[in-house]
Amino acid sequence: MPQKPQKCPKNPKNAQKPQNCPNLPQPRRAEQLLGRILRSKGWRRSSYVITARLRWGAPPDRGLSRKHLLEGLRASLRRLQLDYVDVVFAGPRPGPAHNEGPDPTLRLLRLEELVRAMSDVIEQGLALYWGTAGGAPGDVMDAFAVARQLNLAAPVCQWAELPPEPRLFRLLGLGAVTWAPLGPAPTPDEETPGNGAAEPRSPLALGSLQPLAQRLGCSERQLGIAWSLRLEGVSSVLLGAETPRGLRELIQALQVLPRLGPAALRELEPLLGGGASP
C-alpha cells in the first residue's frame, strides 16, 4: 500500500500551517529542509510567516510540560535556522493527560503550566503569538480565562476541525486554522480526541462534489477549500500539494469564493455540514 504523505513543518502565511511533504520520514527532516530553503532564498524575515506545532505524545521529547515546550520549540528553531516563529501551536489538547483522570485541580494546574510556558516563549522572543491545538472548546476557553486572570499572553488562534466551534470566535475572537474537507486530514495519532473533543472527521471521497464543481467551473479540491474559507471563524486553510503546479491550482480556490452564492451553499450543506458566513 502507498504510504500516507507526512506533513511538512510549519510553513504558513496568514497562519497557514503545515503542507504535506511526501517522502519525508519525519517532521524533523522536513523542518531541516524548510530551513535550508529559507536560508538559500535570502528572503526578508518579515516577508513570510512560519508556525510550529508542539503536541502531546509518547516519546520522551514530546509533551506539554514547560520543559518539553521550551526545549521542543528551541530544537525546531535550530532546524529551521530561525530566531523565532510567528505562531506556535500547543496541543493536541491542553486538558489532562490520559492517565490523570478528571481531577479538576490537576487539569487547571496543567492549563496554567501551558499558559505560563507559552507566555514565557513570547517574552523570550521565540514566538510572536501562540494558539491552541486540538483541545475541546471548554479547554480552550479555560486556557484563555487563565491567561487573562494571571495577566499572561492569551492564545490568538486555534488549530481546529471543521466546522470550528463558533463560541471561540464570537466570544474570544480566536480564528481557526483548519484543513479542507477533501483532506488529507491530520493522522489519527496527531489528532487524538479526548476530554470532550470531537471525533476527527473523515475526508470526503473525490467525486462527492463533482457535479457542483463542474457547474462552478472549478475542481473539487478548489470548491472544498473555498467552502472552508467561507465558514465563520476560519482564518486559514491548510494546503497539501506535491508539486508547485498543484499548489498553484489549490490557491486558485480564492477565485471560487465569489461564486459560492446562497444556492451553492445550500447544496453543499448536506455533504459538508456546518454553516458558512453570509
Buried (B, 14 or more C-beta within 10 A) or exposed (E): EEEEBBBBBBBBBEBBBBBBBBEBEEBEBBBBBBBEEBEEEEEEEEEEBBBBBBBBBEEEEEBBBBEBBBBBBEBBBEBBBBEBBBBBBBBBBBBBBEEEEEEEEEBBEBBBBBBBBBBBBBEEEBBBBBBBBBBBBBBBBBBBBBBEEEEBBBBBBBBBBBBBBBBBBEEBEBBBBBBBBBBBBBEEEBBBBBBEBEEBBEBBEEEBBEEBBEEBEBBBBBBBBBBBBBBBBBBBBBBBBEEEEEBEBBEBBEEBEEEBEEEBBEBBEEEBEBEBEE
